[in-house]
Amino acid sequence: MNVGLHFYLLEIKKILSYRAEFWLGFIGNVASQFGVAYFLWKAIFLARGLTSLQGFDFGALMLYYLLVPLVERAVNGQELGNVSGEIYEGGLTRYLLYPVSFFRIKYLGQLAQSTVFLVQLFVAMALFMLIFRTPHAIGIFSILKTIPVIFCAGILHFIMTINLEIIAFWADNVWSLTVLNRLITHLLGGGLLPLAFFPDRVQSWLGYLPYSRLVSFPINCLLGHVGNREWLIGLTVTAAWSLGLGLVAAWTWSRGLKTYTGVGI
């Protein structure tokens, strides 16, 4: 069996080994974020006597907020500090001796988690659509368009995180930078508030930044709000950012290895 495939399957097996913890964490994370959004927006709609806001009725807005934590988990994959920890502890040395690329191993770990979280996403959507009214635009075609978008967004997120964690070659703590990056992504990517609520001018320049490609764009694809032309443009922008940041990461990595001693910090 191919080494990469073998490692990928082992990672999935490891994730599913603690099934109770896995599903409780999933339910708790989604319920907490969805619950806050539900009561907040319910109060806003009732207080102002609204039936819709920026093109969202209450049901559509709730579906959006249900999808936010699910899409973020599918895109983000594993936890922070996965690369910087190897540098700090000296564990990077063993990867340098392996016949497989360090980044390939780390990305396959994220890909395994993203695959499992993507299944969670579709399970949660199916349950939501059984209980509530199904938006007409959601269908097989929108789901098929969303899958490559989420995996491309996962690559972009992985490269963005790598760029920050590589700084561990020179800095004693990069955890705060990676946390800050997630907070900025949550805000400017549409996790905290749909981008439709931002001023038109702000929306236009946010569309050229990588953050919206990690949250808002996959959700809008899933909801059927993205046409074929916008879909291709979105994937192109995602690929362009991935390539540009990938080149930066490769250059920084080569410089960092020259300072790496293998004894940890």
N, C-alpha and C positions, 0 to 999 in steps of 0.2 A: 504494500500500500504506500502511496505517496506520503512523504514525511509531513507535508503541510496538511493534507487531508486527515492524517492520523492525529495530529495535534489538535486540529479543529474539532474532531469528534470527541476527543478526550476532554476538551474544554466544555463542550455541551454536556457530556456525562457528569462532569464535576459540578456544573451549575444545577443540574437536576438531582444531584445526590441529596441535597437538603430541600426536598420539595415543600415541606410545611413552612419553613422559613422563607423560601422563595415566594410562595403564593401569599403568605401573610404580609411580607414586605411590599409586594405588588399591590394588594388590596389596600393596605394602609396608606401607601404613598398616593394612590389615585383618589381614594376616598377623602383624604385630608384636603388636597388641592381642589377637588371638585366641590366638596362641601362648602368651603370658603367662598368660591365663585358663585355657587347656587344662591346662598343667602344674601350675598352682597348685591348681585344683579337682580334678584327677586325684589329686594327693597327698592332699588333704583327704578325698575319698571313700574312698580306699584305707586311709588311716590310721585312720579312724573306722568303717570297714566299712559305709558307708552305701549305700543304693540310691536314696534320694531325700532332698532337703533343702528344706524350706519349699514342698513341692509340685513341685519341680524334680527330675527324674532327671538323670543326667549329660548325656545327649544333648540334653534340652530346655534345660539350662543353657548348653551349648556353642552351641546355636542362638541363644540370647539374646545371648551375647557376640559372636557373629558379626554380629548385627544392630545392636549398639550403634554401632560406628564408621560403618556404612552409613547408619543413620538420622540420626546426628549430622551427617554430611556433607550428606545430603539436606535437613535442616532448616536448617543453618547457612549453606549456600551459600558465598559468597565470603569471602576472608580479612578479617582485622581491619584497621582503619585506613583503610577506603575513603572514609569521610566526613570524618574528622578530617584526613586527608592533604590533601584539597581545601582545607580551611580554613587549614591551616598553610602550604601552598604558594601560596595565592592563586588556585588553580584554580577555586574556587567561582564566581568572577566570570563566567566564560563560561556556566555553567549558569543564572545569573540572567538572562542575555540570551536564552536559548533559549526557544522557545514551548512547551516541555514542562517539566513540574514536575521539579525536582531529585530529589525523593524517588521519583518515578515511574521516572526513568532508573535510579537506584540499585537500586530494588526489581526492575526488570526484569532487571538484571544478576544479582541473586541468584536470581531465578526461573529464569533460563536454567541456571545451575549446579545448582540444585535438581532441575530436570527431568532433566539428564544423570545426576546422582547417584542419582536415583530409578530410572533404568534399570539402573544398576550394582547397586542393591539387589536388584532382582528377578532379575537374572542370577545374582548370588551365591546367592540363595535357591534358585533352580532347580538350580544345581550341587550345593548342599548336600543337597537333597531327592533328587537322583539317586543320591548316594553313601550317604547315611544314611537311617534310617527317617523317614518323613514324619509329623509330628504330625497327628493326625486332624482337629484343629480348623482347620488352615490350609486355606483353599479360596478360590474366586473371591469369595465374599461378604465374607470377612474382608479380602481384598486391596482390594476396591472400597471398603470402609469406611475402609481405611488411607490411601488416596490423598488425600481431602480433609483428613484429620487432619494429614498431613505438610505439606500446603500451608498450612493454617491455622497450624500450629506455626511454619512458616517466616516467616509474617507477624509473629507474636508475637516471634520471635527478632530479626527485622529491626528492629522498633520498640524492643525492649529495648536493642539495640546502638546505635541512633540516639540514644536518650536519653543514653547514656554518651559517645558521640563528639561530640555537640553541645557538651559541656563544653569542647571545644577552643577555643571562642570566648574563654574566659577562662583556661584552664589550658595550660601549655606541653607537657604530656604526659598523654594519656589512655589510652595503649596498655596500661598496667598495669591500669587499671580494666576494660578489655574482656577482658584475659586472666583476671583474677580472676573476672569474670562467667562465663566459659566453665568455669573450674574448679569454681565453685559449681554451675553447671548440671550438670556431669558427676557431681558428688557427690550433690546433692539431687534430680537428675532421674532417677537410676537407672542412670547410665552406669558408675559404678565398682562398684556393688553393686545387684542388683535390690531394688526398694523392699519386696518381700515379706520381706526379711531384716531390715528395720527394725522396731522395736517398734510395736505396733498404734497407740499414741497418736501416735507420730511420723508414721506413715503417714497418719493422719487429717488432720493439719494440713498435711502436704506436699501432699495432694490439692487444697488450696485455693491453693497457691502456683503460680506459672507454670512452675517448673522441671520438674516431672513431666510437663507437657504437651509438653515439647520432646524427651523421650527415652523415658521409661517408657510413657506413654500410647500413642504410635504403635506401639511394639513389642508391647504387649499386644493392641492391635487386630489387628495382623498375625498374632499367634499364636492369635487367636480367643478371648481371655480376657475380652473386653469385650462385654457385652450391649447391646441397642439402647438401653435407658434410660441406662446408663452412658455410652454413646457420645454421646448427645445432651447429657447433662450436661457431659461433657468438652469438647465443642465450644463449649458455652455459656460455660464457665469461660474457655476460650481466647479467645473473642470478647470477653468482658468485660474481661480483662486487656489485650487489644490496644486496645480502645476507650479505656480509662482511661489507659494509657501513651501512646497516640497523642495524646490531648488534652494531656498533659504535654509531649510532644515538640513539638507545634505552638506551645504557649505559649513554651517555651524557645527554639525556633527564631526566633520573631518578636523576642524580646529580643536574641538573639545577633546577628541581622542588623543591629541598630542599632549594634553595636560593631564590625562587620566593616569593614575599610578596603580590602581587596582587594589588599594588597601582600604578604600572607603573613607568616610569623613567622621 
